[in-house]
Amino acid sequence: MNQKKQCKVIGIGNALVDEITLLLDPAVLQRFNLMKGSMTLVDMEQSEEIQRETKKNSKKITSGGSVSNVIGALASMGIGTGFIGSVGNDHFGSFFSSSLTSNDVELYLKKTSLSTGVAISLVTPDGERTFATHLGAALALNSEDIDPKYFQGYDIFMIEGYLVQNHELIRAAAIMAHKLGLKVAIDLASYNVVEENLDLLHDLVESYVDIVFANEEEAKAFVGKGPKEALEYIGKMVDIVVVKVGSEGAYVKQGDQCYHIPTLSNHVIDTTGAGDFFAAGFLYGYAVGLSLDRCGFMGALLASKVIAVTGAHLEEEQWVELQREIGNM
């Protein structure tokens, strides 16, 4: 592993438990009006109905939430990390907390009487995932809960784009981190989320954000352009922009530097967490001072590992092997 002084990363996001469900019949998505590849917010009744409909399918339960996945992966790579969120005083809340603290993540969690949020990840046979998310206790986090003390000792702040359900919260968090001198990164979350919150996201990115992660559909929703054009457009707004283009890899840009990062694997079991792990790999490279192209390579490397398993988590032995692989580069 790189022995340079490492930056520390703190993130804010929806603290969720993922229920990863392997779909044999993609028609389930149509029955619940879920757009393939998107994230749709559902209420508890709808969430329970989907769970009943898919109760015979193969399932896996893990801690979840986009930025939680990023932070957990960074912690597994040896980066100092923290996470801000909100959970319920229930079994899933305890499960979420223990999953991250066991990985040495510093938690700044609000506890509420609401049920901990659940994200049902419906994975079709082609490996694509579609989320039906009941936010539950995650909705209890608000702008007044953001304490400047949370940011002390951290260098990078990762914002979950899905937090746009609370405009005041996401804006307050971005402004505070920016004022305190942290590099602010954001993942644009999902194309339908971008479309529904376009003005807010444009204001955040232009005013407070340093690093933007987006996939092809999110970039198009954000600026109305294809991936290369979006890369140029967003690159004028922020320091670093990453546009992921699925099996074709990703483009990364900082100033006059621009690189195409190819994918490292065609073995796809489940794309859940692919974007989160790309962001984690990229931020790992950034945190230890790697060049822009090597940051992109690290993103592609971590993404290739997670799409080869079910869910957005690797086992401990897989992390050990990954670190050995990086150490030999």
Long-range contacts (C-beta under 8 A, 24 or more apart in sequence): 1-77, 1-78, 1-288, 1-323, 1-326, 1-327, 2-288, 2-289, 2-290, 4-288, 4-289, 6-78, 6-79, 6-80, 6-287, 6-288, 7-79, 7-155, 7-156, 7-286, 7-287, 7-288, 8-79, 8-80, 8-81, 8-82, 8-153, 8-154, 8-155, 8-156, 8-287, 9-71, 9-74, 9-79, 9-80, 9-81, 9-82, 9-154, 9-155, 9-156, 9-157, 9-158, 9-283, 9-287, 10-71, 10-81, 10-82, 10-83, 10-84, 10-106, 10-150, 10-151, 10-154, 10-156, 10-157, 10-158, 10-182, 11-67, 11-68, 11-70, 11-71, 11-81, 11-82, 11-83, 11-84, 11-157, 11-158, 11-159, 11-160, 12-67, 12-83, 12-84, 12-85, 12-146, 12-157, 12-158, 12-159, 12-160, 12-163, 12-173, 13-65, 13-66, 13-67, 13-68, 13-83, 13-84, 13-85, 13-158, 13-159, 13-160, 13-162, 13-163, 14-65, 14-66, 14-67, 14-68, 14-85, 14-117, 14-119, 14-133, 14-135, 14-138, 14-160, 14-162, 14-163, 15-65, 15-68, 15-83, 15-85, 15-86, 15-87, 15-93, 15-96, 15-109, 15-116, 15-117, 15-137, 15-138, 16-63, 16-64, 16-65, 16-68, 16-96, 16-116, 16-117, 16-118, 16-119, 16-133, 16-135, 16-138, 17-61, 17-62, 17-63, 17-64, 17-92, 17-95, 17-96, 17-116, 17-117, 17-118, 17-119, 18-60, 18-61, 18-62, 18-63, 18-64, 18-65, 18-118, 18-119, 18-120, 18-121, 18-272, 18-311, 18-312, 19-51, 19-59, 19-60, 19-61, 19-118, 19-119, 19-120, 19-121, 20-59, 20-60, 20-61, 20-62, 20-121, 20-123, 20-129, 20-270, 20-272, 20-310, 20-311, 21-54, 21-57, 21-58, 21-59, 21-120, 21-121, 21-122, 21-123, 22-57, 22-58, 22-59, 22-123, 22-270, 22-310, 23-54, 23-57, 23-122, 23-123, 23-124, 23-125, 24-57, 24-125, 26-124, 26-125, 28-53, 28-54, 28-122, 29-122, 29-124, 29-130, 32-132, 34-122, 34-130, 34-132, 35-130, 35-192, 36-124, 36-128, 36-130, 37-128, 37-129, 37-130, 37-217, 38-130, 38-131, 38-190, 38-191, 38-192, 39-119, 39-130, 39-131, 39-133, 39-162, 39-189, 39-190, 39-192, 39-193, 40-130, 40-131, 40-132, 40-133, 40-192, 41-133, 41-134, 41-135, 41-165, 42-132, 42-133, 42-134, 43-134, 44-115, 44-134, 44-136, 46-132, 46-134, 47-118, 47-120, 47-132, 47-134, 50-120, 50-122, 50-132, 51-120, 54-120, 54-122, 60-310, 60-311, 61-95, 62-99, 62-311, 62-312, 62-313, 63-95, 63-96, 63-99, 63-100, 63-313, 64-119, 64-121, 64-312, 65-117, 65-119, 65-138, 65-160, 66-160, 66-161, 66-162, 66-187, 66-189, 66-275, 66-276, 67-158, 67-159, 67-160, 67-187, 67-276, 68-96, 68-100, 69-273, 69-276, 69-277, 69-280, 69-312, 69-313, 70-158, 70-187, 70-276, 70-277, 70-279, 70-280, 70-283, 71-100, 71-105, 71-158, 71-280, 72-99, 72-100, 72-103, 72-105, 72-313, 73-276, 73-277, 73-280, 73-281, 73-302, 73-314, 74-280, 74-283, 74-284, 74-287, 75-100, 75-103, 75-104, 75-105, 76-103, 76-314, 76-319, 77-280, 77-284, 77-319, 77-322, 77-323, 78-323, 79-283, 79-284, 79-287, 80-153, 80-154, 81-105, 81-106, 82-106, 82-107, 82-108, 82-150, 82-154, 83-107, 83-108, 83-109, 84-108, 84-109, 84-141, 84-146, 84-150, 84-173, 85-109, 85-110, 85-138, 85-141, 86-110, 86-111, 86-112, 86-137, 86-138, 86-139, 86-140, 86-141, 86-145, 87-111, 87-112, 87-116, 87-117, 87-137, 87-138, 88-112, 88-113, 88-114, 88-115, 88-116, 88-136, 88-137, 89-113, 90-115, 90-116, 92-116, 92-118, 93-137, 108-147, 108-150, 110-140, 110-141, 110-145, 112-137, 112-140, 114-139, 114-140, 121-272, 121-311, 123-270, 123-271, 123-272, 123-310, 126-268, 127-268, 127-269, 127-270, 127-271, 127-307, 128-271, 129-270, 129-271, 129-272, 131-190, 133-162, 135-165, 139-165, 139-166, 141-166, 141-169, 142-166, 142-168, 142-169, 143-168, 143-169, 143-171, 143-172, 143-173, 146-172, 146-173, 146-176, 148-176, 148-180, 151-176, 151-177, 151-180, 151-182, 154-182, 155-182, 155-183, 155-287, 156-182, 156-183, 156-184, 156-185, 156-283, 156-286, 156-287, 157-182, 157-183, 157-184, 157-185, 158-185, 158-186, 158-187, 158-279, 158-283, 159-184, 159-185, 159-186, 159-187, 159-204, 159-209, 160-186, 160-187, 160-189, 161-186, 161-187, 161-188, 161-189, 161-190, 161-193, 161-194, 161-201, 162-189, 162-190, 162-193, 164-189, 164-193, 164-196, 164-197, 164-200, 164-201, 167-197, 167-200, 170-200, 170-204, 171-200, 171-203, 171-204, 174-204, 174-207, 174-208, 174-209, 175-208, 177-208, 178-207, 178-208, 183-210, 183-211, 183-239, 184-208, 184-209, 184-210, 184-211, 185-209, 185-210, 185-211, 185-212, 185-213, 185-279, 185-283, 186-211, 186-212, 186-213, 187-213, 187-214, 187-275, 187-276, 187-279, 188-212, 188-213, 188-214, 188-215, 188-218, 188-219, 188-221, 188-222, 189-218, 190-218, 191-215, 191-217, 191-218, 191-220, 191-221, 192-221, 194-218, 194-221, 194-222, 195-221, 198-222, 205-234, 205-237, 205-238, 206-237, 209-237, 209-238, 210-238, 210-239, 210-240, 211-238, 211-239, 211-240, 211-241, 211-242, 211-283, 211-286, 212-237, 212-238, 212-240, 212-241, 212-242, 213-242, 213-244, 213-275, 213-278, 213-279, 213-282, 214-241, 214-242, 214-243, 214-244, 215-243, 215-244, 215-245, 215-246, 215-275, 216-243, 216-244, 216-245, 216-246, 219-243, 227-251, 231-258, 240-286, 240-292, 242-278, 242-279, 242-282, 242-296, 242-299, 244-275, 244-278, 249-300, 250-278, 250-296, 250-299, 250-300, 252-282, 252-292, 252-293, 252-295, 252-296, 254-292, 257-292, 257-293, 259-292, 259-293, 259-296, 261-293, 261-296, 261-297, 261-299, 261-300, 262-300, 263-300, 263-303, 263-304, 264-300, 264-301, 264-303, 264-304, 265-304, 265-307, 265-308, 267-307, 267-308, 268-307, 268-308, 269-307, 269-308, 269-309, 269-310, 270-307, 270-309, 270-310, 270-311, 271-307, 272-306, 272-310, 272-311, 272-312, 273-306, 273-311, 273-312, 273-313, 274-303, 274-306, 274-307, 275-303, 276-306, 276-312, 277-302, 277-303, 277-305, 277-306, 277-312, 278-302, 278-303, 298-326, 301-325, 301-326
